[in-house]
Amino acid sequence: MAASLPGMTCRSTHSSSTGWRRCRTSTSPTAFIPTPAVSRSWSTASCPSSCNSSIAMPRLFAALPVPDEIADALAPLQNGVPQAHWVPVENLHITLAFMGNVEGATQRDLVDELGDIAGPPFAVRLSGVEAFSSGKRPIALVAKVERGERLDWLQRKVATVARNCGVSLERRAFRPHVTLARFADDAETGHHLAQFLASHALFSAGPWICEGFALYSSHRAGAGRAYVAEAEYPLTF
């Protein structure tokens, strides 16, 4: 089952045969959103209001949504490590490219150009857990995503589109994952982190069929972040 993506407003029809709603703004690419998702229209030229404002420019990233049943399988893992800041279940995703703060004209280009990516749906599976670190300091706890030719291809295509639109991406190897928790710079995890990694070394979930990806914006929401699916792109052949 596909994940219900938050934050968008659907303006056209629902397909009872597929369970997906076909959504289109005046100039945006067609988006296929799993019911019962809600969505938000971009205010000008299929772009967030920040496209035309120098204030509150959102951070953007492209990602695969995590289906509800996979999120449910991940949720029990989110405990047992003191000082871990656990990611809300509704925010779980697989990042393809983090673009950061992007100015308005570039945002509009991204929306259009990402719509030119075409490819078939493909299987995704989680296998094991890992701690990302900087030196000896843990940064994040993640569930690892098994590498696959189609996933790697899609990530390269998204990154190429972003760079061609003028977005500066970090030059680092793609390590597909679902972030479960993040750590502050001064976090003291003690032996708990090692215990977590050992206890969940054999964790697996899926496979599921990835039917599309989305361009998200990230906004402050209290002490955390809220993610809004600004445009969605199906994989249809």
KAMOVEN-V784154 format. One record per pair of residues at least 6 apart in sequence whose ideal C-beta (glycine too) atoms are under 6 Angstrom apart, sorted by the first residue. I is the first residue (numbers start at 1). J is the second residue. D is the distance in Angstrom with one decimal. If there is no record, write none. Layout:
((I	J	D) (I	J	D))
This chain:
((1	67	5.3) (1	68	5.8) (1	69	5.9) (2	34	3.8) (2	67	5.7) (2	211	5.9) (3	65	3.8) (3	66	5.6) (3	67	4.9) (3	68	5.8) (4	34	5.9) (4	37	4.6) (5	37	4.9) (5	65	5.5) (5	229	4.2) (7	40	5.2) (7	228	3.3) (7	229	5.3) (8	39	1.8) (8	40	5.1) (8	229	5.0) (9	39	4.3) (9	40	5.0) (9	41	5.2) (10	21	4.8) (10	23	4.3) (10	33	5.9) (10	39	5.2) (12	22	5.6) (12	23	6.0) (12	24	5.8) (13	22	5.6) (14	21	4.6) (19	35	5.8) (20	32	4.4) (20	34	5.9) (21	33	5.1) (23	31	4.6) (23	33	5.6) (24	30	5.3) (25	41	5.0) (25	46	5.1) (27	45	5.8) (27	46	4.9) (28	46	3.5) (28	111	5.9) (28	231	5.8) (29	115	3.1) (31	232	3.7) (32	212	5.9) (32	234	4.2) (33	39	5.9) (33	232	5.8) (42	48	5.4) (43	49	4.5) (44	52	5.6) (45	108	5.4) (46	111	5.2) (47	107	5.1) (47	108	4.9) (50	56	5.7) (50	57	4.8) (50	58	5.5) (51	104	3.2) (51	107	5.1) (52	104	5.7) (57	101	4.9) (58	217	3.8) (58	219	6.0) (59	100	5.6) (59	101	5.6) (59	218	4.3) (60	99	4.4) (60	102	5.1) (60	217	5.7) (61	95	5.7) (61	98	4.5) (61	99	5.9) (61	216	5.5) (62	96	4.5) (62	97	4.8) (62	158	4.9) (62	213	6.0) (62	215	5.4) (63	93	4.1) (63	94	5.8) (63	95	4.9) (63	96	5.7) (63	216	5.9) (64	94	4.2) (64	210	5.5) (64	213	5.3) (65	93	6.0) (66	92	4.4) (66	93	5.8) (67	208	5.2) (70	205	5.1) (71	89	4.9) (71	92	5.2) (73	205	4.3) (75	89	5.3) (77	200	5.8) (78	86	4.4) (78	180	5.8) (80	196	5.6) (81	189	5.9) (81	192	4.9) (81	193	5.8) (81	196	5.2) (82	192	5.8) (83	187	4.2) (84	181	3.9) (85	181	5.9) (85	182	4.9) (86	181	4.8) (87	179	5.5) (91	227	5.5) (92	178	5.4) (94	145	5.8) (94	176	5.7) (94	178	5.8) (96	155	4.9) (96	158	4.5) (97	158	4.9) (97	159	5.0) (97	162	5.2) (97	169	5.9) (99	162	5.6) (99	167	4.8) (106	165	5.5) (106	166	5.4) (109	165	4.4) (110	165	5.2) (111	231	5.1) (113	161	4.8) (113	165	5.9) (114	161	5.6) (114	233	5.8) (115	233	5.9) (117	157	5.0) (119	235	5.3) (120	237	5.7) (121	209	5.1) (121	210	6.0) (121	211	4.8) (121	235	4.8) (122	150	3.6) (122	210	5.6) (123	207	4.2) (123	209	6.0) (124	206	6.0) (124	208	5.8) (124	210	5.0) (125	146	4.7) (125	206	4.0) (125	207	4.1) (126	143	4.9) (126	145	5.9) (126	205	4.3) (126	206	5.7) (127	144	5.8) (127	146	5.1) (127	204	5.0) (128	144	4.7) (128	201	6.0) (129	143	5.6) (129	200	4.6) (129	203	5.8) (130	142	5.4) (130	144	5.4) (131	138	5.1) (131	141	5.7) (132	139	4.8) (132	140	4.5) (133	139	5.7) (138	183	4.9) (138	189	5.9) (140	179	5.3) (140	182	5.0) (141	180	4.7) (141	181	4.3) (142	177	3.8) (142	179	5.3) (143	178	4.5) (144	177	5.6) (145	176	3.7) (145	177	5.7) (155	174	5.1) (159	169	5.8) (162	169	5.8) (211	235	5.9) (212	232	6.0) (212	233	5.5) (212	234	4.2) (212	235	5.3) (213	233	5.6) (214	229	4.5) (214	232	4.5) (215	230	5.2) (215	231	4.7) (216	227	4.8) (216	229	5.7) (217	228	4.9) (217	230	5.2) (218	225	5.1) (218	227	5.7) (219	226	5.0))
